[in-house]
C-alpha cells in the first residue's frame, strides 16, 4: 500500500491562535467534500477513562459527518453509547493493586494480540490512537506494517519527557492531532505531519461566562483539590487541611470546599479528615470537581489536568504537588519544563503560583493564599487566565479530528485529490 507521508509531502500545520478558529476551522467546517460517499471503517483505541470521554466525542463527530461510518476498537461506556463497536473495554486494560502487576501484563498482552488480529481481519481505513502511549505506540507499529493509516490524537507528552518517543511517532504515525499550541514547533522541527486541533476539554462543557472572584458580598470560597490518586491524597490532603486552618484563623470570612474524587479510597480520605473533624469551616464535595470550580474564588489544587480546567473557568489557582524524594529527584533529571502547571506552560509564564515538593508546606500554601487575598490579586489572575481558552483554539477539537481522519482516508484513496494543506480542505467545503 502507498505511504501517506510520501503521497502528502509538506505536512499540514495549523495556524496558531488567534487566527486559528477563523482561518483553519471556519463555522462551515462541518461539510465534507461531496464525493466522500463510500462507507469508511475507522478503528479507535482509547485505554483510559479520559480517552473514553474524548473518544466518544470523536465517534459522534465522525457519525455526524458520515452516518454510515463503521467504528470499532477499544473504549469505554461513553464510546459504546456514542455508537462504537467495542472489541475490548478499557476495564480490560486496568487492574488495581501492586500484587496484580503480572496479571495486568498478561491481560494487556492478550488485548494487544486480539487487536492485532482484529486489525488484520477488519482492515480499517484509518486507525485513531488516543493517548495511552505505552500500548498505542506499539499498535501504531503494527498498523504501519499492515499499511493502515495512523492518526494519533492526544499524543505522548514528549515535550515533558521521553523525547525519544518522537522517533517512533515519526516512523509509525502518519499524522498527529496536537492539543497544545506549544507542541507545534517541536513537531515541525522533527518534520512530523501534524495539525493543532485544540484541546478536547473545550468540547466537554461550557466554561463561560465565569464567576468573577472576590466580587460577592458573602464569604470568600476557597476550593481544596488534593488530587484524584491515592498517592496524592497521602501527600497533599493533610498539608491542605493544615493550611486551611491558618487561613481561617486570619480570615474568618472564608469558607472551604474540599473535593473528594470518586477515584480515591474513601476510607483512606476520611481517615485523614477525621483528625480535623472538630473544625467546621470546610464542606466535603464528592464527585465532579466542577461543583467546586464554579463556586470558588480561589483554588488550591494538585498539579494536573484539573488546574487546566480551573484556568478555563478563569478561577485563580495555587498549584501544589509533592512526591517521594526519589521520584522528585528522577523528575528533576528527566523532565524538561520550567513550569509544572499546564496553564503556565501554555502561557509561557507563571500565572498560577506553583508550590512543589518542600514548598508545598502548610505555611507556604497559607502564606501564598493570604498574599493573593490581601493584595486583591484574584481579579488580576482571573483576567490573565482569559488568554488560555483562546490559545487552546476554542471548542471543536473532536470535529477537527473527525475531519482530519476522513480527509486522510480520501487523500490516500485518491492520489488526484492529495491535500497539501488544510486550506484545501476548506476550499472543498465551499464547492
N, C-alpha and C positions, 0 to 999 in steps of 0.2 A: 504493500500500500504506500501511497505517496506520503511524504513528510510535510506536516503543516508548516513547520518553520521554513522549509525550502520554498513552498508554494507562496508564502506570505513574508517575503523579505521586508525588513523595516517594520518592527513590531509596533502595534498601536501604543500610543502614550497619551493618556488623558491630560487635558489642560488643567492646571491646578486651580483651586478656588481663588477668587470668586467668579471667574468665567465658567466654572465647572458646570453648574446646573443649566446655564443659558446656552453655552456653545456646544457642549458634548452631549447633553441629555435634555433636549427641549421637551415640552409637555407632550408632544405627539410621538414620543419615542415608543409608545405602546403599539404603533403599527409595525408590521413586518413586511418585507418585500413580497409582492403578490405571488411570485412563483414558488414560494416556500410552502408547498401544499402537502407534500408527502409526509405521512406519519413518521415521526422520529422516535428513536429509542434512546433514552437518557438514563444512565446509571449514576446514582449519587451515593456517596459514602460519608456518613457523619457518625462519629464514635462517642460523642458526649452529649449531655442534655442541652448545652448551649448550641451545639451543632444541629441538634434536632429542631430547636426553635428557629434558627436561621435557615436551615434546610427546608423547613415547612413553607417558609415564605418564598423560597426559590421554586418549590414544587407548584405552589399556587400561581406564581408568575409565569411559569412555563405553560401551565394549563390555560391561563388567560390568553396567551399568545397562540398556542396550538392545542385546542381542546382534545385532539386525538393523540397527543403525545403519550408515549408509554414510558413510565418511570419506575425503576426498580433499584433496590440496593439495601444499604444498612441505614437504619434510622430509629426513631422512637415513635411514641404515640402521636406526636404532633405531625410528623411527616406521613404517618399512616392515615390520619384524619384528612390530611390535605390531598391524598389520593395516590401515594406511592405504595407500590407492592413491596413489602418488607421481606427480604430474604433472610436477614438476621436482625434482631432487635439490639439496641445499644446495651441493654442489660446483659447480653451475651458477651460483651467486652469488658464488663466491670465485675470484679469480685472484691468484697470487703475483707480486710484483715491481713496482717503481715504473714500469718501462717499459711495463707492460701496462695502465695506467690506462684508456686509450681502449677497449681490448678489453673490459675489465671493464664499462665504462659501456654499451657496445653489448650485451654479453651480458645484463646486468641489465635493460636496456630491453626486450630480446627476451622475457625471462622474464615481465616485467610485462605486456607485451601478451598473451602466452599465457594468463596468469592472468585478465586481463580477459575474454578470450573464454570461458575455462572458467567463470567466474562467471556470465556471461550465458547460457551454454548449459545448465549444470548446475543453476542456481538453488538453491543450498543454503539450508536453513532458517536457518542461522547461520554466520557466519564468525568463527573464533577466531584472533586475531593474537597471536603470541608474540614479544616483544622486537623486535629488528631494526627500529627506528623509521623510519629513512630510507626504507625500502621499504614498511613496513606502514602508516604514516600515510597515504601516498598511496593504498594499496589500500583503506583504510577509506573514503576519499572516493569511490572508485569503487563500493564496495559500497553505501554510503549512497545514492548516486544511483540505484542499481538497486532500492532498497527492501529490501535484505538486512540482517538484524540483525548487529551487530558487537559482539563481546566481546573486549576487549584484556586479555591475561594477560601479566604481567611488562611493565608499561607503561614508557614512556621515563622516564629519571631526571631528571624536571623539577625535583625538589627540589634537584638539584645545579646544573643549568644548563639553558639553553633553556626558560625558563618559558613562553615564547610558544607552545610546542607544546600547552599546555593549551587554547588556543583551537581548534586543530584537533581535539583529542580531544573537546572539548565539542560541536563541530559535527558530527563524523562517527562517534563511537563511542557505542553505546547503553549499554554498561556496562563498567566497568573492574574487573578482579580484582587487587587490590593485594596485594603480597607483604611489605610492611613496615608496621608499625603507625604509624610517623611520617608516612606518606603520607596517612593518613585525614583529618587536619584540613585539609590543603591541598585535597583533592578536595571536601571538604564546603564549604569556603569558596568554591570555584568552582562549587558546585551541580552537580557531575558525578556521575551514578549510579555507585555503587561498592560493593564488598564486600571487606573484608580477608579473604583466604583462607588466609594463612600462607605460609611460604617453601618453594619446591619442593625445596630441598636436603634438607629433613627427610624427603622421600619417597624419597631416593636410597639411604640406608643407615641402619643403626642407629648412633647416636652415643653410646650409653652402655650400661653404666656405663663411665666413662672412667678412664684411668690417672691416679693421683694423683701429681703431680710432686714430686720431691725426697724420696720416701719409701723408695726402694730402697736396698739395701746396696751395689750396684755403682757404677760411674761414672755421673755425670750425662750425659745425652744432650741435645745442642743440635741442632735442625734448622735448616739454612740453606736458605731458599727464595728464590732470586734472581729468580724470575718465569717466566712462560710465553711471553714475547715476546723476540725477539732484541734489541730496543732496551733491554729491561730487563736482559738479560744483559750488554750493553755497559756499562750504567750501574752495576749493582749487584753483579755477581759478584765483581769484584776487591775492592771495599770489604768485602764479607762475608768473603772469604778472609783479608784482612789483619786484620780484627777477630778472626777465629778464632785466628790465631797469637798475638795478645796475650792472649786469654782462656786459651789452652792453656798459655802461659808462666806465668801466675799461678795457674792452676787445673789442675794436672797430671791430676787425675782427672775430666777432661771429654772426651767423645768427640763428634764431629760427624758428622751425616748430611747430605750435600749432595744436594738434589733437582735432577735434570735432567729437565725436562719433555720429553715426546716432540715437542712443537710447536716446540722451539728447534733451531737449527742445531747439530748435534753437533760438527762441526769447529770452529765458532766458539767453542763452550763449552769444548772440550778445549784449544784454543789458549791460552786464558787459564789454564786449570787446570794446564797443563804448567809454568808459571812457579813453581808451588808443589809440584811433584812430589816434592821431597825431604822434604816434611812428610807424615807418615803418620797424622795424628790425625783425618782425616776419611774417610768412606766415601761414594762416589757411589751414589745410589739413583735408578734411571731409572724413568720411567713414573708410575704412580698415586701421587700425593702422600700418600695415606692411609698408605702404608708408612712415611712419616716421621712424620706427625701422631700415629699410635698408639704410637710408641716414644719420643717426645721429652718431656723435662721442660721444655724451653723452645724456642720457635720464634723465629727472626728471619726475617721474610718481607716480600717486596714487597707493597705495598698492593694489594688486590684481593679477589676472592671467596674466595680461599684463606684469608685471615685470618678470614673468617666461618666457614669450615669449622673452622679452629683453635679458634674460640670455641665452636662446637658440640661439639667434643671436649673443651672446657674446658682447652685447653693454653695456659699463659701465653705471650704473644707480644709481640715488639717489632716494630712496623710501620715499614718503611723505604721511601723512594721518592725517586728522582732523575729529572729530565728535563732537556731542554735549557733554557737560561736564558730563551729566548724563549717556549717552551711554558709554563714555570713562571710567567712574567710574565703571559701571557694567562690562565692558570688562576686566578691571583690576582684578575684583573679580573672574570672571568665566573662562577667557582664560588662559590656562596654557602653554604659549610659551615664550621662551627667545627672539625670533625674530618674526617680522611681515612678512617679505618678504619670499616668497616660496624658492627662490634661497638660501637664508641664512639658512632657515630651513633644506633644503636638504643637504647643505654643512656642516651644524653643526657649522657654524661660520659666522661672518658678513663679507661678501664680498662687498655687496651693502650697503652704508651708509643709516641708517634709521632715519628720522626726523618725529617724531609723536607728535600729539597734539600741545602743546605750542612750541615745537621745529620746527614745520612746519611753521615758520615765514619767511617773505621775506628776512630778514637779515641773518638768519641761512641757508636758502636754497642757497642764493647767495654766502655766505662765503664758504659753503661746495663745491659748484661747482667751485669757483675760486681756492680753495685749490687743487682740483683734476687737474685743468688745469695748474696751475702754477708749481706744483710739478711733472708734467709729469707722473701722476699716471693712466692715461687712459689705457695705454698699459698693465700695471700690472694687472688691474682689468679684462681687456679683456682676459688675459692668465688664470687668476684664474677661470673665468667662463667656461673654456673649460671642466672642470670636470662635469658640470651639466648634459649635454645630456648623458654622459657616465653613470652617476649614475642613470639616469632615464631609462636605459635599452635599449636605441635605439628605432628605429621605429618598428612597428609591433604589437602594443598593441591590435588592433582590430582583427588581425588574431589569436592572442593567446586567446582572449576571445571566439572567434568562436570555436576554437579547444577545449577549456575547456568545453564549453557548450555541444557540441556534445559528448565529451568523458564522461561527467556526465551522459547523457542520456544512452549511451551504457553500462556504468558500472552499472547503475541502472537496466537496462533491462536484463542484463546477469550476474548473480552472478559469473559464472565461469571466467568472464572477469573483475572482480573488479580491479581497478587500485589503487595501493598503493602509487605510486609516479609518477611524470611527466616523469621520465626517462623511465618508462614502455611504456608511450605513444610514446616516441621517438623510443624505440625498435620496437614497432609495425609498425612504419613508414618504417622500413628497411626490413620488411618481404614481 
